[in-house]
Amino acid sequence: MANVKVNDIPVRYENETYPPGAEFEMKDEHINERLVTVVEKKTEKKAPAKK
Protein backbone atom coordinates (compact mmCIF):
# COMPACT_ATOMS: atom_id res chain seq x y z
CA MET A 1 0.00 0.00 0.00
CA ALA A 2 1.08 3.56 -0.60
CA ASN A 3 -0.23 7.04 0.03
CA VAL A 4 -0.61 8.78 -3.33
CA LYS A 5 -1.48 12.25 -4.57
CA VAL A 6 -3.60 12.78 -7.69
CA ASN A 7 -1.78 14.66 -10.48
CA ASP A 8 -3.87 16.56 -13.08
CA ILE A 9 -6.84 14.37 -13.93
CA PRO A 10 -9.44 13.17 -11.38
CA VAL A 11 -8.94 9.50 -10.48
CA ARG A 12 -11.70 6.96 -9.79
CA TYR A 13 -10.53 4.30 -7.34
CA GLU A 14 -12.62 1.81 -5.37
CA ASN A 15 -15.94 3.55 -6.16
CA GLU A 16 -14.68 7.01 -5.18
CA THR A 17 -13.52 9.91 -7.35
CA TYR A 18 -10.50 11.89 -6.13
CA PRO A 19 -9.88 15.40 -7.55
CA PRO A 20 -6.42 16.70 -8.51
CA GLY A 21 -4.33 17.31 -5.38
CA ALA A 22 -6.26 14.79 -3.24
CA GLU A 23 -4.29 12.21 -1.26
CA PHE A 24 -5.47 8.67 -0.56
CA GLU A 25 -4.23 5.11 -0.03
CA MET A 26 -3.79 2.83 -3.06
CA LYS A 27 -2.57 -0.74 -3.51
CA ASP A 28 0.92 -0.93 -5.02
CA GLU A 29 -0.19 -3.00 -8.01
CA HIS A 30 -2.77 -0.33 -8.97
CA ILE A 31 -0.39 2.66 -9.04
CA ASN A 32 -0.15 4.43 -12.40
CA GLU A 33 2.49 7.16 -12.12
CA ARG A 34 0.93 9.09 -15.03
CA LEU A 35 -2.14 9.65 -12.82
CA VAL A 36 -0.76 9.75 -9.27
CA THR A 37 2.47 10.52 -7.42
CA VAL A 38 3.58 8.27 -4.56
CA VAL A 39 3.82 10.33 -1.37
CA GLU A 40 4.70 7.53 1.06
CA LYS A 41 5.24 3.79 0.69
CA LYS A 42 3.82 1.68 3.49
CA THR A 43 5.38 -1.63 4.40
CA GLU A 44 2.94 -4.32 5.33
CA LYS A 45 3.91 -6.52 8.24
CA LYS A 46 2.99 -10.11 7.48
CA ALA A 47 1.94 -12.46 10.23
CA PRO A 48 4.25 -15.41 10.82
CA ALA A 49 3.27 -18.57 8.99
CA LYS A 50 1.21 -21.01 11.01
CA LYS A 51 2.56 -24.53 11.41
PyMOL Python script that loads the backbone (N, CA, C, O; Angstrom):
from pymol import cmd

cmd.read_pdbstr("""\
ATOM      1  N   MET A   1       0.847  -1.179   0.000  1.00  0.00           N
ATOM      2  CA  MET A   1       0.000   0.000   0.000  1.00  0.00           C
ATOM      3  C   MET A   1       0.894   1.244   0.000  1.00  0.00           C
ATOM      4  O   MET A   1       2.030   1.224   0.473  1.00  0.00           O
ATOM      5  N   ALA A   2       0.341   2.309  -0.542  1.00  0.00           N
ATOM      6  CA  ALA A   2       1.080   3.564  -0.596  1.00  0.00           C
ATOM      7  C   ALA A   2       0.097   4.726  -0.512  1.00  0.00           C
ATOM      8  O   ALA A   2      -1.037   4.628  -0.980  1.00  0.00           O
ATOM      9  N   ASN A   3       0.537   5.808   0.080  1.00  0.00           N
ATOM     10  CA  ASN A   3      -0.230   7.043   0.031  1.00  0.00           C
ATOM     11  C   ASN A   3       0.150   7.732  -1.264  1.00  0.00           C
ATOM     12  O   ASN A   3       1.334   7.894  -1.561  1.00  0.00           O
ATOM     13  N   VAL A   4      -0.854   8.141  -2.041  1.00  0.00           N
ATOM     14  CA  VAL A   4      -0.611   8.778  -3.328  1.00  0.00           C
ATOM     15  C   VAL A   4      -1.333  10.111  -3.404  1.00  0.00           C
ATOM     16  O   VAL A   4      -2.279  10.374  -2.661  1.00  0.00           O
ATOM     17  N   LYS A   5      -0.861  10.950  -4.328  1.00  0.00           N
ATOM     18  CA  LYS A   5      -1.482  12.252  -4.567  1.00  0.00           C
ATOM     19  C   LYS A   5      -1.860  12.310  -6.040  1.00  0.00           C
ATOM     20  O   LYS A   5      -1.047  11.993  -6.909  1.00  0.00           O
ATOM     21  N   VAL A   6      -3.097  12.715  -6.321  1.00  0.00           N
ATOM     22  CA  VAL A   6      -3.601  12.784  -7.688  1.00  0.00           C
ATOM     23  C   VAL A   6      -2.910  13.926  -8.430  1.00  0.00           C
ATOM     24  O   VAL A   6      -2.784  15.033  -7.906  1.00  0.00           O
ATOM     25  N   ASN A   7      -2.460  13.643  -9.665  1.00  0.00           N
ATOM     26  CA  ASN A   7      -1.782  14.658 -10.478  1.00  0.00           C
ATOM     27  C   ASN A   7      -2.775  15.648 -11.087  1.00  0.00           C
ATOM     28  O   ASN A   7      -3.288  16.508 -10.372  1.00  0.00           O
ATOM     29  N   ASP A   8      -3.060  15.549 -12.383  1.00  0.00           N
ATOM     30  CA  ASP A   8      -3.866  16.559 -13.078  1.00  0.00           C
ATOM     31  C   ASP A   8      -5.293  16.146 -13.400  1.00  0.00           C
ATOM     32  O   ASP A   8      -6.165  17.002 -13.545  1.00  0.00           O
ATOM     33  N   ILE A   9      -5.539  14.865 -13.511  1.00  0.00           N
ATOM     34  CA  ILE A   9      -6.845  14.367 -13.930  1.00  0.00           C
ATOM     35  C   ILE A   9      -7.495  13.646 -12.751  1.00  0.00           C
ATOM     36  O   ILE A   9      -6.827  12.854 -12.086  1.00  0.00           O
ATOM     37  N   PRO A  10      -8.781  13.896 -12.468  1.00  0.00           N
ATOM     38  CA  PRO A  10      -9.444  13.166 -11.380  1.00  0.00           C
ATOM     39  C   PRO A  10      -9.304  11.659 -11.569  1.00  0.00           C
ATOM     40  O   PRO A  10      -9.328  11.157 -12.692  1.00  0.00           O
ATOM     41  N   VAL A  11      -9.158  10.946 -10.450  1.00  0.00           N
ATOM     42  CA  VAL A  11      -8.944   9.503 -10.484  1.00  0.00           C
ATOM     43  C   VAL A  11     -10.097   8.809  -9.768  1.00  0.00           C
ATOM     44  O   VAL A  11     -10.470   9.188  -8.658  1.00  0.00           O
ATOM     45  N   ARG A  12     -10.659   7.787 -10.417  1.00  0.00           N
ATOM     46  CA  ARG A  12     -11.696   6.964  -9.790  1.00  0.00           C
ATOM     47  C   ARG A  12     -11.016   5.711  -9.267  1.00  0.00           C
ATOM     48  O   ARG A  12     -10.372   4.983 -10.022  1.00  0.00           O
ATOM     49  N   TYR A  13     -11.160   5.460  -7.965  1.00  0.00           N
ATOM     50  CA  TYR A  13     -10.525   4.303  -7.337  1.00  0.00           C
ATOM     51  C   TYR A  13     -11.436   3.763  -6.249  1.00  0.00           C
ATOM     52  O   TYR A  13     -11.839   4.496  -5.346  1.00  0.00           O
ATOM     53  N   GLU A  14     -11.758   2.492  -6.334  1.00  0.00           N
ATOM     54  CA  GLU A  14     -12.622   1.810  -5.371  1.00  0.00           C
ATOM     55  C   GLU A  14     -13.915   2.598  -5.106  1.00  0.00           C
ATOM     56  O   GLU A  14     -14.245   2.924  -3.966  1.00  0.00           O
ATOM     57  N   ASN A  15     -14.631   2.891  -6.195  1.00  0.00           N
ATOM     58  CA  ASN A  15     -15.941   3.548  -6.156  1.00  0.00           C
ATOM     59  C   ASN A  15     -15.919   4.964  -5.591  1.00  0.00           C
ATOM     60  O   ASN A  15     -16.941   5.442  -5.099  1.00  0.00           O
ATOM     61  N   GLU A  16     -14.796   5.633  -5.649  1.00  0.00           N
ATOM     62  CA  GLU A  16     -14.678   7.015  -5.181  1.00  0.00           C
ATOM     63  C   GLU A  16     -13.866   7.807  -6.196  1.00  0.00           C
ATOM     64  O   GLU A  16     -12.898   7.294  -6.757  1.00  0.00           O
ATOM     65  N   THR A  17     -14.257   9.052  -6.432  1.00  0.00           N
ATOM     66  CA  THR A  17     -13.522   9.914  -7.352  1.00  0.00           C
ATOM     67  C   THR A  17     -12.714  10.919  -6.534  1.00  0.00           C
ATOM     68  O   THR A  17     -13.244  11.600  -5.656  1.00  0.00           O
ATOM     69  N   TYR A  18     -11.413  10.995  -6.843  1.00  0.00           N
ATOM     70  CA  TYR A  18     -10.501  11.892  -6.135  1.00  0.00           C
ATOM     71  C   TYR A  18     -10.083  13.008  -7.082  1.00  0.00           C
ATOM     72  O   TYR A  18      -9.599  12.727  -8.179  1.00  0.00           O
ATOM     73  N   PRO A  19     -10.257  14.274  -6.685  1.00  0.00           N
ATOM     74  CA  PRO A  19      -9.884  15.403  -7.547  1.00  0.00           C
ATOM     75  C   PRO A  19      -8.374  15.617  -7.545  1.00  0.00           C
ATOM     76  O   PRO A  19      -7.680  15.081  -6.681  1.00  0.00           O
ATOM     77  N   PRO A  20      -7.852  16.392  -8.496  1.00  0.00           N
ATOM     78  CA  PRO A  20      -6.417  16.703  -8.510  1.00  0.00           C
ATOM     79  C   PRO A  20      -5.982  17.299  -7.158  1.00  0.00           C
ATOM     80  O   PRO A  20      -6.658  18.164  -6.600  1.00  0.00           O
ATOM     81  N   GLY A  21      -4.852  16.822  -6.653  1.00  0.00           N
ATOM     82  CA  GLY A  21      -4.329  17.309  -5.375  1.00  0.00           C
ATOM     83  C   GLY A  21      -4.761  16.475  -4.182  1.00  0.00           C
ATOM     84  O   GLY A  21      -4.178  16.600  -3.105  1.00  0.00           O
ATOM     85  N   ALA A  22      -5.771  15.626  -4.348  1.00  0.00           N
ATOM     86  CA  ALA A  22      -6.256  14.793  -3.235  1.00  0.00           C
ATOM     87  C   ALA A  22      -5.249  13.687  -2.941  1.00  0.00           C
ATOM     88  O   ALA A  22      -4.572  13.192  -3.841  1.00  0.00           O
ATOM     89  N   GLU A  23      -5.162  13.308  -1.674  1.00  0.00           N
ATOM     90  CA  GLU A  23      -4.295  12.210  -1.261  1.00  0.00           C
ATOM     91  C   GLU A  23      -5.146  11.077  -0.718  1.00  0.00           C
ATOM     92  O   GLU A  23      -6.129  11.310  -0.015  1.00  0.00           O
ATOM     93  N   PHE A  24      -4.767   9.853  -1.044  1.00  0.00           N
ATOM     94  CA  PHE A  24      -5.470   8.674  -0.556  1.00  0.00           C
ATOM     95  C   PHE A  24      -4.549   7.469  -0.617  1.00  0.00           C
ATOM     96  O   PHE A  24      -3.437   7.556  -1.137  1.00  0.00           O
ATOM     97  N   GLU A  25      -5.017   6.338  -0.083  1.00  0.00           N
ATOM     98  CA  GLU A  25      -4.226   5.113  -0.028  1.00  0.00           C
ATOM     99  C   GLU A  25      -4.598   4.212  -1.204  1.00  0.00           C
ATOM    100  O   GLU A  25      -5.779   4.009  -1.487  1.00  0.00           O
ATOM    101  N   MET A  26      -3.581   3.671  -1.891  1.00  0.00           N
ATOM    102  CA  MET A  26      -3.790   2.834  -3.062  1.00  0.00           C
ATOM    103  C   MET A  26      -2.891   1.605  -2.977  1.00  0.00           C
ATOM    104  O   MET A  26      -1.773   1.681  -2.469  1.00  0.00           O
ATOM    105  N   LYS A  27      -3.382   0.476  -3.472  1.00  0.00           N
ATOM    106  CA  LYS A  27      -2.573  -0.736  -3.513  1.00  0.00           C
ATOM    107  C   LYS A  27      -1.435  -0.545  -4.511  1.00  0.00           C
ATOM    108  O   LYS A  27      -1.614   0.077  -5.558  1.00  0.00           O
ATOM    109  N   ASP A  28      -0.260  -1.087  -4.178  1.00  0.00           N
ATOM    110  CA  ASP A  28       0.923  -0.928  -5.025  1.00  0.00           C
ATOM    111  C   ASP A  28       0.692  -1.369  -6.462  1.00  0.00           C
ATOM    112  O   ASP A  28       1.143  -0.703  -7.395  1.00  0.00           O
ATOM    113  N   GLU A  29      -0.004  -2.481  -6.650  1.00  0.00           N
ATOM    114  CA  GLU A  29      -0.187  -3.001  -8.007  1.00  0.00           C
ATOM    115  C   GLU A  29      -1.136  -2.145  -8.853  1.00  0.00           C
ATOM    116  O   GLU A  29      -1.223  -2.347 -10.064  1.00  0.00           O
ATOM    117  N   HIS A  30      -1.845  -1.198  -8.239  1.00  0.00           N
ATOM    118  CA  HIS A  30      -2.772  -0.335  -8.973  1.00  0.00           C
ATOM    119  C   HIS A  30      -2.176   1.031  -9.318  1.00  0.00           C
ATOM    120  O   HIS A  30      -2.809   1.813 -10.028  1.00  0.00           O
ATOM    121  N   ILE A  31      -0.990   1.326  -8.836  1.00  0.00           N
ATOM    122  CA  ILE A  31      -0.390   2.657  -9.037  1.00  0.00           C
ATOM    123  C   ILE A  31      -0.020   2.871 -10.502  1.00  0.00           C
ATOM    124  O   ILE A  31       0.661   2.051 -11.117  1.00  0.00           O
ATOM    125  N   ASN A  32      -0.487   3.994 -11.043  1.00  0.00           N
ATOM    126  CA  ASN A  32      -0.147   4.427 -12.395  1.00  0.00           C
ATOM    127  C   ASN A  32       0.478   5.812 -12.237  1.00  0.00           C
ATOM    128  O   ASN A  32      -0.229   6.779 -11.955  1.00  0.00           O
ATOM    129  N   GLU A  33       1.780   5.915 -12.414  1.00  0.00           N
ATOM    130  CA  GLU A  33       2.490   7.163 -12.122  1.00  0.00           C
ATOM    131  C   GLU A  33       2.154   8.300 -13.082  1.00  0.00           C
ATOM    132  O   GLU A  33       2.562   9.438 -12.853  1.00  0.00           O
ATOM    133  N   ARG A  34       1.414   8.008 -14.156  1.00  0.00           N
ATOM    134  CA  ARG A  34       0.926   9.092 -15.027  1.00  0.00           C
ATOM    135  C   ARG A  34      -0.253   9.802 -14.373  1.00  0.00           C
ATOM    136  O   ARG A  34      -0.530  10.963 -14.672  1.00  0.00           O
ATOM    137  N   LEU A  35      -0.952   9.092 -13.469  1.00  0.00           N
ATOM    138  CA  LEU A  35      -2.139   9.646 -12.822  1.00  0.00           C
ATOM    139  C   LEU A  35      -1.902  10.105 -11.392  1.00  0.00           C
ATOM    140  O   LEU A  35      -2.522  11.065 -10.937  1.00  0.00           O
ATOM    141  N   VAL A  36      -1.010   9.427 -10.680  1.00  0.00           N
ATOM    142  CA  VAL A  36      -0.761   9.751  -9.271  1.00  0.00           C
ATOM    143  C   VAL A  36       0.734   9.768  -8.973  1.00  0.00           C
ATOM    144  O   VAL A  36       1.532   9.159  -9.686  1.00  0.00           O
ATOM    145  N   THR A  37       1.096  10.478  -7.904  1.00  0.00           N
ATOM    146  CA  THR A  37       2.471  10.523  -7.417  1.00  0.00           C
ATOM    147  C   THR A  37       2.504   9.848  -6.057  1.00  0.00           C
ATOM    148  O   THR A  37       1.663  10.133  -5.204  1.00  0.00           O
ATOM    149  N   VAL A  38       3.457   8.963  -5.845  1.00  0.00           N
ATOM    150  CA  VAL A  38       3.584   8.269  -4.559  1.00  0.00           C
ATOM    151  C   VAL A  38       4.148   9.253  -3.537  1.00  0.00           C
ATOM    152  O   VAL A  38       5.220   9.827  -3.731  1.00  0.00           O
ATOM    153  N   VAL A  39       3.405   9.435  -2.447  1.00  0.00           N
ATOM    154  CA  VAL A  39       3.825  10.330  -1.367  1.00  0.00           C
ATOM    155  C   VAL A  39       4.602   9.539  -0.320  1.00  0.00           C
ATOM    156  O   VAL A  39       5.645   9.979   0.163  1.00  0.00           O
ATOM    157  N   GLU A  40       4.073   8.357   0.023  1.00  0.00           N
ATOM    158  CA  GLU A  40       4.699   7.530   1.056  1.00  0.00           C
ATOM    159  C   GLU A  40       4.382   6.066   0.801  1.00  0.00           C
ATOM    160  O   GLU A  40       3.226   5.695   0.600  1.00  0.00           O
ATOM    161  N   LYS A  41       5.421   5.238   0.811  1.00  0.00           N
ATOM    162  CA  LYS A  41       5.244   3.788   0.693  1.00  0.00           C
ATOM    163  C   LYS A  41       5.016   3.222   2.077  1.00  0.00           C
ATOM    164  O   LYS A  41       5.709   3.597   3.023  1.00  0.00           O
ATOM    165  N   LYS A  42       4.068   2.335   2.206  1.00  0.00           N
ATOM    166  CA  LYS A  42       3.823   1.676   3.485  1.00  0.00           C
ATOM    167  C   LYS A  42       4.275   0.237   3.375  1.00  0.00           C
ATOM    168  O   LYS A  42       3.996  -0.440   2.385  1.00  0.00           O
ATOM    169  N   THR A  43       4.970  -0.224   4.388  1.00  0.00           N
ATOM    170  CA  THR A  43       5.384  -1.627   4.398  1.00  0.00           C
ATOM    171  C   THR A  43       4.364  -2.406   5.210  1.00  0.00           C
ATOM    172  O   THR A  43       3.997  -2.013   6.317  1.00  0.00           O
ATOM    173  N   GLU A  44       3.922  -3.496   4.653  1.00  0.00           N
ATOM    174  CA  GLU A  44       2.936  -4.324   5.335  1.00  0.00           C
ATOM    175  C   GLU A  44       3.677  -5.387   6.139  1.00  0.00           C
ATOM    176  O   GLU A  44       4.550  -6.085   5.623  1.00  0.00           O
ATOM    177  N   LYS A  45       3.317  -5.491   7.391  1.00  0.00           N
ATOM    178  CA  LYS A  45       3.907  -6.525   8.235  1.00  0.00           C
ATOM    179  C   LYS A  45       3.063  -7.774   8.089  1.00  0.00           C
ATOM    180  O   LYS A  45       1.858  -7.760   8.341  1.00  0.00           O
ATOM    181  N   LYS A  46       3.708  -8.851   7.681  1.00  0.00           N
ATOM    182  CA  LYS A  46       2.990 -10.112   7.485  1.00  0.00           C
ATOM    183  C   LYS A  46       3.065 -10.940   8.765  1.00  0.00           C
ATOM    184  O   LYS A  46       4.087 -10.975   9.450  1.00  0.00           O
ATOM    185  N   ALA A  47       1.976 -11.588   9.054  1.00  0.00           N
ATOM    186  CA  ALA A  47       1.935 -12.458  10.228  1.00  0.00           C
ATOM    187  C   ALA A  47       2.808 -13.681   9.977  1.00  0.00           C
ATOM    188  O   ALA A  47       2.906 -14.147   8.842  1.00  0.00           O
ATOM    189  N   PRO A  48       3.437 -14.200  11.011  1.00  0.00           N
ATOM    190  CA  PRO A  48       4.254 -15.407  10.816  1.00  0.00           C
ATOM    191  C   PRO A  48       3.384 -16.567  10.339  1.00  0.00           C
ATOM    192  O   PRO A  48       2.208 -16.674  10.687  1.00  0.00           O
ATOM    193  N   ALA A  49       3.987 -17.415   9.544  1.00  0.00           N
ATOM    194  CA  ALA A  49       3.266 -18.572   8.995  1.00  0.00           C
ATOM    195  C   ALA A  49       2.874 -19.517  10.120  1.00  0.00           C
ATOM    196  O   ALA A  49       3.642 -19.754  11.052  1.00  0.00           O
ATOM    197  N   LYS A  50       1.668 -20.049  10.014  1.00  0.00           N
ATOM    198  CA  LYS A  50       1.213 -21.013  11.013  1.00  0.00           C
ATOM    199  C   LYS A  50       1.718 -22.399  10.649  1.00  0.00           C
ATOM    200  O   LYS A  50       1.797 -22.755   9.473  1.00  0.00           O
ATOM    201  N   LYS A  51       2.051 -23.164  11.649  1.00  0.00           N
ATOM    202  CA  LYS A  51       2.563 -24.526  11.414  1.00  0.00           C
ATOM    203  C   LYS A  51       1.469 -25.538  11.567  1.00  0.00           C
ATOM    204  O   LYS A  51       1.708 -26.735  11.407  1.00  0.00           O
TER     205      LYS A  51
END
""", "prot")
cmd.dss("prot")
cmd.show_as("cartoon", "prot")
cmd.util.cbc("prot")
cmd.orient("prot")
